Amino acid sequence: MGAPVTDAVPDAPPVPAAVIVLAAGAGTRMKSATPKVLHPLAGRSMLGHAMVAARDLSPQRIAVVVRHERDLVAAAALEVVPSALVVDQDEVPGTGRAVQCAVEALDVRAQAEAAVHGVPIGHEGRGPVEGLEGSVVVLAGDIPLLDAATLSELLAVHHSGGNAITVLTTEVDDATGYGRIVRDEQGGVLSIVEHKDATPEQRAIREINSSVYVFDAGILRGALRQVTQDNSQGEVYLTDVLQIAREGGGRVGALRVADPLLVEGANDRAQLATLRAELNRRILTRWMLEGVTVIDPATTWVDVDVDLGHDVTLLPGTQLHGATTVGAGSTIGPDTTLTDMEIGAGATVVRTHGSLSVIGDGASVGPFAYLRPGTVLGEKGKIGTFVETKNSTIGTGSKVPHLSYVGDATIGEHTNIGAASITVNYDGVSKHRTVIGSHARTGADNMFVAPVTVGDGAYTAAGSVIRRDVPAGALGVSGAPQRNVDGWVARRRPGTAAAEAAARAHETDDETPPPLGAQAQAQLAEASATPPAPRPTPVPASPGVPTVPDGSSTTTSSTNEGSSPR
């Protein structure tokens, strides 16, 4: 992130009394059914980024002001900070009114907390607690690159300068649409003038307001009571608080950041795309400096909550989302999308789509694999080409190499699953589980009709439909003997290309027998060179003793009475 411009590094500031996040706007320029602040980048909504920055300041309280799509926005804020105070803005428009609503709600909470934990009313001459005491940070919910480090710097400048208000500013080449920072001859901040209310001279100013402030709570409370809607927009401007504070003798300071994108807002999808690309660039740069190889940053996307180990390599077309973690030395990609995945050290994941799954150390996945939630692949295991898995555990060293579906299954260690195998887990009403033991070998084109168990060390034959348990060490076989119906094509498919090809084959068979292979020719030559063995002279049959075609007689063993004839 860009470093703030400041004359000195102040001491660490005290914890702020509150952070107020403004998220009430409709964001009509997004032209979306989704509220503006809920549009995502790098794995979080814009509001999510703002709430994380607020949370990381460790304030006493956090409030988020909502109005447009109130329930959706409130739910998103509470997902990040469950303890946040949700404040509804009324019909009065403007950021000043939004902050006023938040301050009133925070004051009520502070009064309640004081009644329970604070100094009793009237104790030692102290009157009723009015509300918040200390510094109040205000930021917009659509500034996704703003971080807690910059906010902490702003707080430090505010306290070291003894300011009533401190505003975060930056300079841009084109300030159209932004509020301008008007300074006095000594460089102090006189006021912030909105673009539509600015004179031509003021519009020439390049220093702009970022909509991020630190206020003294008491001064903010008093000034908000004096702000009016007397402006071109008919809104209650928060920026008017600065001039009121100065007129009351308060000092207004500023911290100017050198990086404009740090405080850049997104009002439409084009601006959001620019910020999304910039945030991704910063994330990748940070990881590359930490020892990660990114072959093509232009096609690699990594969310803010992803964690990468040393010597990880990300190949082109890789997208890592959510809370994905990748162990040291692993290679991900190309063309791979992983969401909330855990990848062990030294693993390889190629052209794979996966979510909510675990890949063990040294394992390999892909290409063209689909890992659905609940997949667990053990150390040095393999999920190969055109394999789909779901809610299944595949043990250490076990392999599902290709063209298979493994769903609701447990596979032991060092087992090999033949090609085109399917665990038939759904009976139309319920899901059932398949269990295949360790060191098993299953044949190609197997169907395992769950619930079914194949024991340790068992085999199954190719083409089998396994409906019953196969004991450990047994061979499971199913299927009827093969039967060939000669002439079926000629009778049932006359005139087809297949029938014509078969007819030509039969004509070739009738004319010239196919040539013998080398081995058959050698055996034929050897048989021709060996004289035939002499035939034995038939022994005349005794009276009453039957003969068999080779001329021998049959007898009954005298020592095994009642046994069958040989």
Disulfide bonds with the S-S distance in Angstrom:
none
